[in-house]
Every structure is written in C-alpha cells, then in structure tokens.
Amino acid sequence: MPLSEHEKRLLAEMEEALAADDPRLISTFKGKTPSRSRVVVGFLLVVVGVLLLLSAMISQTPLIGIIAFAVSLSGAVLAVSNLGGLMGGRLSGSAGRGGPKPKGAKWSSRFEERWDRRNLGE
C-alpha cells in the first residue's frame, strides 16, 4: 500500500528535521562517499579477473576460474556502486513536477515520478 501525499510530506519533513538535528547519523546511514579512485580500483579488478579467467581456461583449472569470476564480480560491484554516486547529478533530470532535485537525489526518482504520473493519470 503506497503512502499518501500527506504521509510523504510528513516523512520528508521528519527526514529534514533529523538531518538538521544529527548530520553524523545521516552520514552513517548513507555509508561511504563515492570516490573516483574506487571506480578505478573496481575497473582494475575486473581486468585482473578477466585475465585470471583466461589463464584458468588455458590451464583448465576450475578453481582459478571460480576465483577469477569472484574477483571480476567484486570489481564490477565496486565500480558500479561508486560510479552511480559520482554521476548522481547527471543521471537525474530536473524536469518534472517536483522542480529541481536536491543534490543527493537518486536517479531512480525520475522513474518513480513517471510511474506516479502514469498511475495517477496526469
């Protein structure tokens, strides 16, 4: 059951009040800040994982292949999770009924707005 507009407003007001009252708590919940160096490390892990995967195929050693896949996957997750935070302002547009987005808005909010408009018949 989705929240009503009134409940959404109340929740947003409570979040703003909490952010103003205890900014350290908010930073704790948000986790690490995105970093370009983490994206680079993630990309390098993907490259190393692919090279390990190729060497596992040549040597026909399944254990090395499994390790290579894990290294590649962890690198991809590291890169993508930090890339989304670095490009957060560029992924979400400011068009829509809400006006300009706050700096920390997620790119998925655009899709949520489109879903709401479609379901509410606007």
N, C-alpha and C positions, 0 to 999 in steps of 0.2 A: 504494500500500500504506500503510494508516494506521499510526500509531505505536501501540505497545502502551502500557498504563498505566504500566509501569515506565519506558519511554523518555520518556513525557510528564512523569513526575515528575522524571526526571533533567534534562530540558530546562528545566523550571520552576526547579529548584534552580540550574542554571547561569545562567539569566537573573537570578535574585535575587542571586546572588553577583556577577555583572557589574554589576548596578545599584548594589550596595553599594560595589563597588570603584571604579567610574568613572561617577558620575552625569552628568558632562558628556557622555560618549559616548552615553549613553541619550537625553539631551535632544537631541543632534544627530540621532540616528536618528528620533526622534519628530517632528521638524520644528517648525514654528511652533505656538505655543499658540493655541487658538481664541479669537476675540475678537468681542464683540458689535458693535464698530464695523465689522469686516469683513463681518458679516452685513448690516448696514445699507447699506454701500457696494455689496455684491452686489445687494441688492434695488433700490437706486437705478440700478445699471447695467441691470438687467432692465427697469425702467420706461423709461429712456432708450432702450434698444434697441427696445422696442415702439413708442415714439413715432417713432423713426427709421424703423422698418419701415412705419408708417402713412404717413409722409411719402414714403417710397420708392414706396409703392403709388400715392399721389396723383400724384407727379411721374413715375411709370412709369420709374424709373431702377434697373435691376437691381443696379448696383454698390453703391448706397446700401443696398439691401435685403440684400445679402450682408454688408456691414459691420454693419448693424443686427442681423442674426442672430448674428454673431460676438460683438457686444457683449452681447446678451441671454444667449447661452450662457455667456460668461465670467462674467457677473454671477451667473447661476444656480449655476454650479460653485463660485464663491467663497462664495456664501451657504450652499449646502447643505454644503460641506465644513467650514465653521466652525460651522454650526448643529448638526451631529452631535456635535462635541466639547463644545459648550456644554450640550447636553441629554443627555450620556452617562450620567449617573447616573439620569436619569428614564426612559430608554428601556429599560434592562435591569433586570429584577426581581431580588430577592434570593432568590426561591423556587427550589428545586431541590436536587439532591443535594450541590452544592458549597458550600452555605451562602452567606453574604453575599459579594458580589463585591468585588474590590478597586476602588479609586476609578477607575482607568484602564481598567477592563474595557469592551470594546466591546459594543454592543447585539447584534451577531451571535452572541455566545457563547450567548445564550439559545436561538437556533435550532440551534446546534451541539449543545447539550445535549439538546434534544428529538430531534434526528436520532440521537444516540448511544443514547438511551433506546429509541427505536423500533427501531433495528437490533440492539441487544443483548437486546431482549425484556424489558426491565424494566417 
